[in-house]
Structures are given as structure tokens and as C-alpha cells.
Amino acid sequence: MHLNGQELHLIVNHVPVIGALWVLLLVLFAWFKPAPALIRTALIFSVLLGVSVVPAFLTGDGAEETVEHLPGVSETAIGNHEEMADKALWITVAVGVVALATLVLRARKPVARQALLPTLVVLVVAAGVLAWTGHLGGMIHRPELRGGSSAAAPATGDHD
């Protein structure tokens, strides 16, 4: 089986977007039901989230090359998605770095609930940015998300 750039990107880009929601729920659960093992688990999954955004970002150019000349594809939407993806990359990597730093600094001590706060703050921002990035990505080839309809999609592509 051979995957083109778009297919590969569509597979891997869902991991950080959906993962951010699950990790956020896990961190919130650890915040309200603090137990050292649960807090460590939440921090470990936060690190994994920070790593998961890298393949999604790296496969973006291949996806663009595959779809940029297809009918109904908006170049403006591609640019908006790329710009937000840059922000999503760095904010989500920051989640992983903050969580890893917390784990390293607390390696020999029990991890208190307050140690989750920096990760939680950055994670809330990352979850929002990732969700918006995903929405902008959907607008690339989904004219109904851009306020149009499938029937009204231009036959030669939207080169605005």
C-alpha cells in the first residue's frame, strides 16, 4: 500500500488534534483527583502529545503538493492552515517541553497537583490552536466550510 502526501497527512494530523482533547481531559482529571501516579501519567501523555505534532507538521508540505491544483481547493485556505499549523507546532511542542521539565524536576519527589499548572495552561492554549488548525485544514477542500456549497465549487480550483 502506497500513501500519497495527503493521505499520510490526514492519518497523522488527527493524533495531536484529538490527542490534545484527551490529554486535556486526563490532566484535568489528575488536577481534580490528584494522585502521584495519575499526575505522572498525565505529564507523560503531555510529552507524547508534544512529540505527536511533529509528524503532522512534517507531512503538511506533501499534502499541499498533492491537493494544491485540485478543483475546489483554496490556496487562501492552504495559506491560512499553514500559518496556524506553525503556531500549533510550537505551542504543542511547548506542552511537551513543559511537561518533560516538570517530570525531570520532580523525578525524585512526589509530583504535587500544582506541578500540573504550567502544563495545563499551555495545554489549554494548544488544544484551542490545534482545533482551529484542524478547522482551517478542513476548509482547504470543503467549500461548504468556507460558506459555499459543493455544487458551487469552482471547476478549476479557487486560486484566490
C-alpha positions in Angstrom: 0.0 0.0 0.0 1.4 3.4 -1.0 0.1 6.5 0.6 0.3 9.9 -1.1 1.2 13.1 0.9 -2.5 14.0 1.5 -3.4 10.5 2.8 -0.4 10.4 5.1 -1.1 13.9 6.5 -4.8 13.1 7.1 -3.8 10.0 9.0 -1.2 11.6 11.3 -2.8 15.0 11.8 -5.7 13.7 13.8 -3.4 12.3 16.5 -2.4 15.7 18.0 -5.8 17.3 17.4 -7.8 14.6 19.1 -5.0 13.7 21.4 -5.0 17.3 22.8 -8.6 16.9 23.9 -7.9 13.5 25.6 -4.7 14.7 27.2 -6.5 17.9 28.5 -9.2 15.7 30.0 -6.5 13.5 31.6 -4.7 16.5 33.0 -8.0 17.9 34.4 -8.8 14.6 35.9 -5.4 14.5 37.6 -5.9 18.0 38.8 -9.2 17.2 40.5 -8.3 13.7 41.6 -4.6 14.2 42.4 -2.6 11.1 42.9 1.2 11.0 42.1 0.8 8.1 39.6 -2.1 9.9 37.8 -0.2 13.2 37.7 2.9 11.5 36.2 0.8 9.7 33.7 -0.8 13.0 32.6 2.6 14.6 32.3 3.9 11.6 30.2 0.9 11.8 27.9 1.5 15.6 27.6 5.1 14.9 26.5 3.8 12.3 23.9 1.3 15.0 22.6 4.2 17.4 22.1 6.0 14.7 20.0 2.9 13.7 18.1 2.5 17.2 16.4 5.9 16.8 14.6 4.8 14.2 12.1 1.6 16.1 11.4 3.5 19.2 10.7 6.2 17.5 8.6 3.6 15.8 6.3 1.9 19.1 5.5 4.0 20.0 2.6 3.4 16.6 0.9 -0.3 17.1 1.4 -0.2 20.5 -0.1 1.7 19.2 -3.2 -1.0 16.6 -3.6 -4.0 18.9 -3.4 -3.0 22.4 -4.4 -4.0 22.1 -8.0 -7.2 20.1 -7.5 -10.6 21.6 -8.4 -12.2 23.4 -5.5 -9.0 23.7 -3.4 -8.5 27.1 -2.0 -4.9 28.5 -2.0 -6.0 31.0 0.6 -7.3 28.3 2.9 -3.9 26.4 2.4 -2.0 29.5 3.5 -4.3 30.1 6.5 -3.9 26.5 7.6 -0.1 26.6 7.1 0.2 29.8 9.2 -1.9 28.3 12.0 0.0 25.0 11.8 3.2 26.8 12.5 1.7 28.2 15.7 0.2 24.9 16.6 3.6 23.1 16.2 5.4 25.4 18.6 2.7 25.7 21.2 2.1 21.9 21.3 5.9 21.2 21.4 5.9 23.7 24.4 3.3 21.5 26.1 5.7 18.6 25.8 8.8 20.6 26.9 7.0 22.0 30.0 5.6 18.6 30.9 9.1 17.0 30.5 10.7 19.7 32.5 8.2 19.0 35.3 8.9 15.3 35.2 12.7 15.9 35.3 12.5 18.4 38.1 10.2 16.1 40.1 12.0 12.9 39.2 12.9 12.1 42.8 9.9 13.6 44.6 6.2 13.0 44.6 4.5 15.2 42.0 2.1 17.6 43.5 -1.0 18.8 41.8 0.4 22.3 41.5 3.2 20.9 39.3 0.5 20.3 36.6 -0.5 24.0 36.4 2.1 25.2 33.8 1.4 22.2 31.6 -2.4 22.7 32.0 -2.1 26.4 31.0 -0.1 25.7 27.8 -2.2 22.7 27.0 -5.5 24.7 27.0 -3.9 27.1 24.5 -2.6 24.2 22.4 -5.9 22.4 22.3 -7.6 25.6 21.0 -5.0 26.3 18.4 -4.9 22.7 17.3 -8.7 22.6 16.9 -8.6 25.8 14.9 -5.8 24.5 12.8 -7.8 21.4 12.0 -10.8 23.5 11.1 -8.7 25.6 8.7 -7.4 22.4 7.2 -10.9 21.2 6.6 -11.6 24.4 4.7 -8.9 23.6 2.1 -11.1 21.2 0.1 -14.5 21.6 1.8 -16.3 24.6 0.2 -19.2 24.2 2.5 -17.0 25.1 5.4 -15.9 28.3 3.5 -19.5 29.4 3.2 -20.0 27.8 -0.2 -21.6 24.6 -1.3 -20.2 21.5 -3.1 -22.2 22.4 -6.2 -20.8 25.9 -6.2 -17.2 24.8 -6.1 -15.1 26.2 -8.9 -14.2 23.6 -11.6 -10.6 24.8 -11.9 -9.8 25.5 -8.2 -10.0 28.5 -6.0 -6.9 30.5 -6.8 -7.6 33.5 -4.7 
